Amino acid sequence: MDKIMKDFIQNNPIVPKPERDELVLKLSKEHPLFGHLKNDTELFMNLLDLTITQPTNFSDSQDLWQLTVSYNNLDSNITSTYYRFYNKLQELNNDICYEESITPGEVLISPNYFNLQKYKREDDFYKDLGTAYDDFQKSLQLNQKGALDINHPSHKIILKLNSLCNDYVDWNLGTKDNVKYLLKLYNYLRAFSKILYIEQDNSDIISKGKRTSFFDLLYHNRAELMGKLLFERHLDPAEFEKYFGKLKLDYLYHVVSNCFPTINLYAQDNITVEELYPENNLYIPSKSIITYIQKRNWLLAFILNEIYKVEGVDMDFYMTPKEIVTALQNDISTQKVSQYLNDQILKHDYMMASVHSQQSNDSLEPREIEEDALKSTNWKELFDIIDNIPEIQLRKVAHFFRTEDMILVNIMQDGFEKDYFKSYDLLTTEI
């Protein structure tokens, strides 16, 4: 800094210029702003110029700024563009430079700081937002005895956060067309909390004997909560339906998911066994649960009853196994289909089939010869499996098309009986 100051003073000497002062005095009579351009203000102007353009770090710029301010001899009774610029820069320096440890020059080249009122409002918003968020976090950590509390302090703070955010967005964007997410979240949790009070107060599932806000609901899976209410507290499933409807939630899913094992329906081939069959904590459905599900979805109730053999439940059966597979199916694991077909196609049949179908890396691997090598593959059964794969998946997995062609060829070779192919729509159409 010493070198910068020395070089600057040597290169910008203050030399009195009577002619210039006389001209300035004459012009200032008609235009007062020229009064700030007299010779005795030159040192101050040069120092201000130096303060803006030279320092590269905050500390040096503030030392120069203090020096510049001490030489300020502008007439405060004269309003000029130059005077307003100096005052504005001084205001920016006091409000921004100190807070963010930047130089006045950096402030001037950043467009974010020209509108000081906007900057102050944004700064106040983020300060208030940070304070409210800290208060919200502290309120959630209350460890007082109680229950799920409609008057919990976190609820008032979330409304304050919502108001802060909406006011800021309305002011900053000039529009009220925004999503009040925080308010919607709060209203959803408040509405869902009512489910815990149907028939009796079961809010202890959430609160565990402490003073708790609605936001603790976010730590619980909705389906698991319904499992506790229906299977542990033995409440009537029909009582909850209207509340789930108001929240636009699939209530039947929340009931069935507690009993139904997870089935992976993805078609990717790089899925681990753990991903295909995750562990589930399942509840055994009661007769009332099966009866309720049967009113909403007969097939689901039938399948659950077949799994658990619920005592006292007797369901008539009107669907073929193929219709059940078709009704349930959206997408299936290519791994499992390929593995099953591999197990069913005997080697000597596969060798025969390979004559008619060119194999690729994706095709099915031949299995070892079974002890009963003369036994023929049940091609009709394999065709039923391929025929039930959705066409959209067949397009994604090319080798299924080749497998289907190979199976059809073998059906034709084995089908010597009269009218053998009439039950196969695809084959009949092609013939």
Buried (B, 14 or more C-beta within 10 A) or exposed (E): BEEEBEEBBEEBEEEEEEEBBEEBEEBBEEEBBBBBBBBEBBBBBBBBEBBBEBBEEBEBBBBBBEBBBEEBEBBEEBEBEBBEEBEEBBEBBEBBBEEEEBBBBBBBEEEEBEEBEEBEBBEEBEEBBEEBEEBBEEBBEBEEEEBBBEEBBBBEBBEBBBBBBBEBBEEEEEEEEEEBEBBEBBEBBEEBBEBBEBEEEBBEBBBEEBBBBBBBBEEEEBEBBBBBBBBEEEBBBEEBBEBBEEEEBEBBBBBBBBBBEEEBEEBEEEBEEEEBEEEEEBBEBBEBBBBBBBEBEBBBBBBBBEBBEBEEBEBEEEEEEEEBBEEBEEBBBBBEBBEEBEEBBBBBBBEBBEEEBEBEEBBBEBBEEEEEEEEEBBBBEBBBBBBBBBEEBBEEBEBBEBBBBBBBBBBBEBBEEEEBBEEBEEBEEEE
